[in-house]
Amino acid sequence: MRANELAVMPAADQSRLLTSGEVSARELLDACLEQYETHNPQLNAVVVTDIEKAEVAATNADEVHAAGRSLGPLHGVPMTIKDSIDLVGMPSTWGDPAHAEYHPGEDADVVRQLRAAGAVIYGKTNVPKHLGDWQTYNEIYGRTNNPWDTSRSAGGSSGGSAVSVATGMASLDVGSDIGGSIRWPANYTGLAGLKTSFGLISSHGHSFPGHEGTVDNNVLGPIARTVSDLSLALPVMWQPFMCPPRTAKASLADFTVGVMLENPLGAQDDTVTAALTNAVELLADAGMRIAEPPAMDFVLRGHHAGMEIGRAAASGPDGPPDPDALARYDDGERDYAALMAHASRVTYRQWIDLNNERERCRLGWRDYFANADLVITPVAPTTAPPHDTERPFGDQTVLVNGEERPVWEQWFWAGLANPTYLPALAMPVGLAPDGLPVGMQILGPFMGDLLTLRFGELAEEVLGRPLDRLFGAGTSR
């Protein structure tokens, strides 16, 4: 087996080879590092490394294996991790030049858990400034490119994470998601990514430099080449006192799933809708039962409250609000900068009112999931868009069916899960006519992460792995 073939295998298959002794941890790390040396100069996904320490960890894993023991479920599996997740010896910059030299004093909880499970972490991956963009670019490290088409965005804010995994530079990565930051990059690069239930994974060690405490809506989650790889990684990452319910569902015929494919608040490209419609038909032919979708009333009310809460949560690191933007909001303007400026002055009383509305929406989802297992939606309205690093986020646009649309209106699908704390899986369903990946989102009940992943595993067997076409590895259906 060639090194590049080994590097792009599913992590679960790599783990089996490590367990059987057919491949050593050092050989697997070297294979991933060869991919890093080959592809990173053009793609700029991995921005900081400590290869020497990783080589020591891989050698130790081989010595442990030779002694007949295992370090854990991720024994010898090479990983990278998002810049904003603290790892001693590497900076946590959040893409901000003011924090280019910030080095945390301790590892994030999830880093300790991954290492305790045997993972070999060799580097950190690129992010946008303050994780506040749907593409990955900052003044410290520059721009991350999509491996399917380098003129296209890899998504954000976990864009570097996605590219690292898509190209076999790493077997797994950990991203974060407050409004699609795991799911959008997974969607644009043909990967599987899990936005976990809020609170399932500790967020300690994922705070803006100088800040502490949990940011509402924000979660950590794994990014992988297959849904089965997510299932391998997730139990290692959740907090020890958490015990999400397991599922005995064995086939797609055991699932009743709602389907929502039309965005009520923004435009959606016809090619995306067509790919998802085809995927739903294939899954239904394989036995999936289709339920009525959720009532749009509570979904929209919860989405509005959630966006207000999310903007308030995301408005902190930039300092005082722009007075011009505040004035525009007070004059009735609702451009993105005005909305963000207003969010920074939301009072605690207003936040409580928004939270009450959000909780009503959560109860609506609870009641819906009493009669349906999951909901299928799009992840994003288009395939990976061209880079747009010259304009601020609020001024960016995306081409939908040939028409320029404001990018910030496209957050409907990703925004369904974060304010309601629901798990949401992004997984690929195929390629659009432009040759770029299309993904679908699977929403599950609160703490139904394993149920969501189980469905994704079964769906993957039907839909295949379009990622195989990126480097011509394996066989795609």
N, C-alpha and C positions, 0 to 999 in steps of 0.2 A: 504493500500500500504506500502510495506517495504521500509526502508530508502534507500537501495541500488537501488531499482527500481525507486524511485523518483529521485535519483541523476543522473542516466544515461539516463533519458528521454531527448528528444530534448528540448533545451532551450525555444523554442516557446511554447511547451506544458507546461513547467514549468511556463512560464509567464502567460498563460491562467489560470492555477490553482491559481496563486497568485492574479490575477485580480478578480477571482470569490470568493476568500476567502476560497477555499477548502484547501489551504496550506498557511501557514504563511512564511514570509521571514526568520524568525528564524528557522523554521522547515526545510526549504530548505537548509539553510546554514549548519545546524547540519548534514543533510544527506550527504552533500558534505564533511564536515569535517570527518565524519565517514569513507568515502571512502579514504580520505587522511590518516587517522590513520591506515587503513587496508592495503593499497597498497603502500603508499609512502616509507616505510622502505625498500621494495624490489626494487622499481622502481626508487626512487630518482629523482622525477620530480620537486617537489616544494621544494625550498631550503631556503626560508626565509618567515616567516609568522608574521602577527600581528592579531591574532585571536580576541583578546579583542576589538580592534577598529572595526573589522568587525562585531562582535556581537552587538556592540552599533549601527552601521549603519543599521543592519537588524532589530533591535528593533525599531529604528526610522521609518524605512519603514513600519513596522506593525502599528505603531501609526498613521502615515499619512494615511494609508489605512483605519483604523478604523474611521478616521475623514472624510472619503468620498473623499479623494484626491489621486492623483498618482504623484510619483516623475518623471515618464517618461516611455519610452518604455522598459527600463531594470529594472523597479521597483523591487528591492529585488533579482535580479539574481546574484548568487555568481560567482566571477571571480578570476582568477589569471592573471598575466601579466609577460611578458618576463623580465629577469634580466636587460637587457640593456635599458629598458624604465623607465625613471625617475619617482620615486614615493617617496615623502617625508616620511622619517622614515625608509626607507629600502635602502640598498646599491645598487648601480649600478656598478657591478664589471667588467662586460664584460669578466668574467672568468679569469681575470688577477690578480695574487696574489699582484701585485704592487698597485692595486686599491681595495683590499678587504674591505677596510674601507671607501671607497668614498661614501659619502652621499650627494645627490643633494639637492640644496636649494629650488627647486620648482618642482611641478608636471609637467610631460609632458602634452602638450596640450590634447592629446588623453585621458589621465587619467582624466583630468578635465571634458572632455566631457562625458566620461563613468559614472563618479560619478554624474554629473548633470542629467543624464538620469536614475539614480536610481540604478546603479550597485553597488554591495557590493564586493570590492576587498580585499581579505584576504592574498595574498601571491605573491611571485615572483618565476619564473621557471628557470631551469638550461639552460646554454648555453656552447658552446665551447669557448676557449680562443679567444678573439677578434672577435667572431662570425665567425671564419675562418675555419670551418671544416664541413663536411657533417654528422658528428656524434656529440654527446653532451657529452663532457668530459672536465674537467679542474682541476687544482691542488687545487682549493679552495674547491669545493663541490663534486668532484668525477664524476662518470659516471652515466648517465641516461639510464635505460634499457627499452626495448620494451615490453609492456604488453602481446603481442601475444607470445613472446619467449624471455625470459630475456637474452639469449645468443646473441641476435641480437640488432643492432643499432636502436634507435628511430629516427634517422635522425638528421640533424642540419641545421641551427643553432637554430631553434625554437623547438628542440626536447623535452625539458621539458614542453613547452607549449602544445605540441600535446599529451603527455602522461597524463598530468593533465586533459585534456578534454576527452580523450578516456576512462579514468577510472572513470569519474564522480567526480573527485576531484574538478572540476570546471565546470560550464556550458558553459563558453566561455573563450577564452584567446586572447591576441593580440600578434602577432609575427612580425618579420620584414623579408624582403626578398630582397637580392641584387643579388642572383643567384640561387634561389630555396629554400631559408631558411624557407619559410612557406610550400611550396608545397612538398618538399621531406619528411619532418616529417609527413605531412598529408597522403602522399602516403604510408608510411611505417606503419602507425597505423590505417588506415581505416577511416580517417576523411575527412572533407571538409575544404579547406583553400583557401583564396583569396589573390593572389598577386594583389594589386590594381593598377589602373592607376597612373603613377608618378605625384605627386602633389595633388592628391585627398584628402589625409589625411596629416595633418601637421606632420612633422618629428621633430618639436621642442621638445626637451627633449629626443631625441634618438641620442645622439652624444657621441663619445668616451670621457672619462673624460679629460677636458682641451681643447677639440675641440669644435668648433661651426660651423654652416653652414650646408647646405644640401649636402649630399654625392650623387653624380650622380648615378642613377639606383636604389638607395635604397628606399624602401617604407615600410610602416606599413600596416597590414591587419589582419582581424579576422580569428580565427581557431575555428571550431565548429563540432558538431556531425552530423549535416545535412546542406545541402545547404540552406534550409529555415531559419535555425538559422543564417547563414551568412547574409541573407537578413534582418533579424531582427536587427543585430548589425551594419551593414555598415552605414545606414543613421545617426546613432548617432555619427559616427566617422569622417565623412568627414568634410572638412573645411566649415564654414558657408557660405562663398561666392561661394562655388562650387554647381553646380546643374547638375549632370550627367543626360543625357536624359533618361526618362522612356520609357518603351515599352508596347505596347498593345498586344503583341503576346500571344495567349491563348493556343496553342497546339504545339506539335512537328512538325506538318505539316506546321506550319508557319515559320519554320527555314530551311534555306539552309546552309549546313555546309560542309566545306572541310575536308578531312581526310588525315593525314600524319602519317603513322605507322612505316616506315622504317627509321632508323637513318643513314644518309649518312656519318657520321664522326666517328662512333664507333659501337661496337658490342651491340646487344640487345638480352636478353634471349627469347627463343622461347615461353616460358610459358606466358611471359608478352604480347608478340605480339598476341598470341592465345586468351588471355582473352579480349584484347582490340578489336580484330576482332569480337569476339562474341558480345561484347557490342554494337559495331557499327551496326551489323546486327539486334540486338534487337531494337535499336533506329530507324533504317530504317523501320523495320516492323511496328513500332508504328507511322510512318508518316514522320520522318525526311527526307528531301531531301538532296542528296549528290551532292556537287559541285566539280569541278576540284580543286585540291590543288594549293597553291601558287607556282609561278615559283621558282625553287630552286636557280636560279642564284642570285637574289637579296636577298634571304633568307641567303645564305651562305656568301655573301659579307658583309651583315649587321651583321651576327653573328661574323665574324672575327673582324670587327671593334669594335663591342660591347664587345667582350672578352678583347680586348686591353684596352678599356676604363674602363671596370670593374676591370681588374687587377690593373690599375693605381689608381682607386678609393679605392681599398681594401688594398693597399700596405703601407698606412700611419702609423698606430699605432706602427708598429714594429721597427721604427727608421731607421737608415741608412741601405742601402742594403748590403748584404753579398758580399764582394769583390770577393770571389771565385766563387760565382754564376754569378756575372757580367762577370768575365773572361770566364766562360763557355759559356755564351751567345755570347760574342764577338768572341769566337772560333767556333761558329756555333751550339752549343748544344741548345736544346729546351726542356729540362726537366722543371718541374713545378717551381722549385726554381729559375732557370735561367730566366724564363719568368717573374716571380714576381719581381725579382731584376731589370730586364730591365724596367719593368713598372714604377718603382719608379723614373726613370730618364727621363721619357717622357717629352719633352719640351712642352711649351704652343703651339708653332707652330704645333708640331706633333699632339697634342690633337685636335687642330682645324681641321686638315686634317682628323683625325679619326672621328671627329664629323660630318664632311661633308658627309663622307661615311655612317655613321649611319643615317643621315637625309635622304639620298637617299633611304635607306632601309625603313624608316618610311613612305616615300611617296609611296613606293611600297606596303606596307601594307594598306595604305589609299585607293589606287586604287583597291586592291584586295577586300577589305571590301565594296566597292561600289556595288559589285555583289554577295557577299556571306556574311552571317551573322557572322559566327564563323569558327574556325578550331579546330578539335580534333587531339591531339597527345598523346603519352605516357608522363608520368611525369618523370620516371626514367627507366633505362634499366633492373632492377632486382627488386625483392622483397627485404625486409630489409636484408642487409648483416650482417654477424657476426661482433662483435666488433673488432676494430683494433686501440687500443690506444697506442700501443708501437712504431709505426712508424709515422714520420711526414706526414702531409697530402699529400705532393707531392710524397711520396714513397708508399702510400697505393694502394692496388689493390682490384678488385672486381671480383668474379667468374661469368662469363657469358657463359652459355652453356658449362660449364666444363673447361673453359679456363681463366687463370688469365689475367685481363686487367687493365691498369692504371686507377685509379678512376677519375683522372681529365679529361680524354677524354670523360667522360659520361655526360658532362654538356650541350650538344647540345640542348635538349628539354627545360630545364629550362632557358637556355640563350636566347631563342627566344624572351621572353617577356621583360626582364629588360632593355636592352639597347634601345629598341624601345618604351618603356613606356607603353606597352599594358597591359590590365588586363588579368590575367590568373587564372582560377579556377582549383584546383585539387579536384577530388572527386572519391570515390571508385566505382569500377565496379564489384567486386567479390573477390574470393579467388583463389590463384594459387594452383597447386597440393601440394606445400609444406605447405599449410594451412595459408599462410600469405597474407595480402591484396594486391591487385593490383589497382592502380588508373589511371585515365585518366586526361589529361590536356585539358582545353577548353580555347582557345585564342579568345579574342574579340577585336573590334576596340578601339582605344584610347578613354577613358572616356565612354566606353560601358560596364561598370561594372554591371549595372542593367540588361542589355540584357544578359550578360554572366550568371548571377545568375538565371535569369528566365529560361534559357535553362537548367541549372543544376537542378532546382527544378522539371521540367518536366521529365528530364532524371532519376532523383532519383525515381520517381514513377514507372518507368519501370524496373530499375536495382535493386531496393531494397536497404537495408542497411546491408552490411556485418558486420558492427560493432556490430550488435545485437548478433552475435555469440561469441563475446569475453567473455561475462559473461552469455550467455544464456538468455539475456533479449529480450522480444518482439518476433517478427516473422520476419524471413528473407526470401527473395525470391531469 
